[in-house]
């Protein structure tokens, strides 16, 4: 049915609704003050006007002038949207009006209804937005009459095949549960202290993306970021190994890291985790492939300078377009927003390697949400599309008992590469050295020993397998013959 859908004017919301609204049906937009109900309606009408459809905005609260100013401030084209302004005029307050025989509801209902009917019959709109339907309660004497009036009104609109959005101003004293039953769909807008969300609880005649989706109010209106569902995104690819460009490191990995796999590179601070990841990206750039790093901790300029000091031409890679570096500030994006950024790189710019530096920084940016579920969805999406994922994990302890990660995501890794400091005694002096090893590799075998690794101004040097090394997974590693 997607080709028959009515666009909401908000791309992410259309994705949540599997293509948009079902034409000719009525949808209730629920939310407290300031959640964006009117703005959503403006997007809906502007999208219709841009498609040469007739649109009508019926307002019972704000004046049409106020709404137009709001729309223009968002850059919404308002010229082709028709208005029926039923908001109270200043004269209502300044002129005393009394109803001696009939109730105010009985007096006001007939002229209001007549104006709505006349406007719809004259304009014959394709799209209608009414803000807010709950104002009709004050035109009826009891809940039964309200429900009957709304049902009659919606049937009047449905017979004319108009796609309708209605907003609701519910409260504890006047809930809108009856409207949720009457309408074909219900969209909820939420405004929490830290972020906004949207979810759909009802969508008659179609499936939709369940759960809460991130929503952001911007200077140009509403943006919706659907939750990432990895199973919906798949590409055909060959899981061939990709080389690091260092023969001894490739030998440790029995050929390199396979495409479409997730690799955790773990180790204490300063041991060379990010540099190892950048080495794979350097080799990918030589093959004409593109990579991206999302750094949650280090500044981009520091990464570029550090690369220059170890013979990785990251600055030139950025200039040539084979590498992109993006600094993600803590709490800047929700997980859904960040996933959308990654999707853009993969689907629009054909990225082949993605690095998250680091897992702890990503966790900080989640604003208290569950790390495992979000990083699971992101990694599975990337793996399904053939992208090689590098997750940088910093262990808290410099030495001592070996721990894979502190966040419980080891199960996600197809490959687990770890780096450790070890001690070596040379002429009576203890010296701190570095070693690299592999703990897990799903698609091939790997070396079961460690190799010494040095990061110099000429690049990364990985030595031959180390013999006699003890304490690899317990204490600080050391050579047996140097006890």
Secondary structure, DSSP 8 states (H G I E B T S, - for coil): -GGGEE--S-HHHHHHTTSSEETT-EEEEE--TTSSHHHHHHHHHHHHHHTT--EEEEESSS-HHHHHHHHHHTT---TTEEEEE-S--HHHHHS----SSS-HHHHHHHHHHHHHHHHHHHH--SEEEEETGGGGGGGSSSHHHHHHHHHHHHHHHHHTT-EEEEE----SSS--HHHHHHSSEEEEEEE-SS-EEEEEEEETTS----S-EEEEEETTEEEEE----GGG--------EE--S-HHHHHHTTS-EETT-EEEEEESTTSSHHHHHHHHHHHHHHTT-EEEEEESSS-HHHHHHHHHHTT--HHHHHHHTSEEEEE--TTSS-HHHHHHHHHHHHHHH-EEEEEEE-HHHHHHTTTT--HHHHHHHHHHHHHHTT-EEEEEEE-S-SSSS--S-SSS-GGG-SEEEEEEEEEEEETTEEEEEEEEEEEEESSS---SS-EEEEEETTEEEEEEE-SSEE-SSSSSEEEGGG-
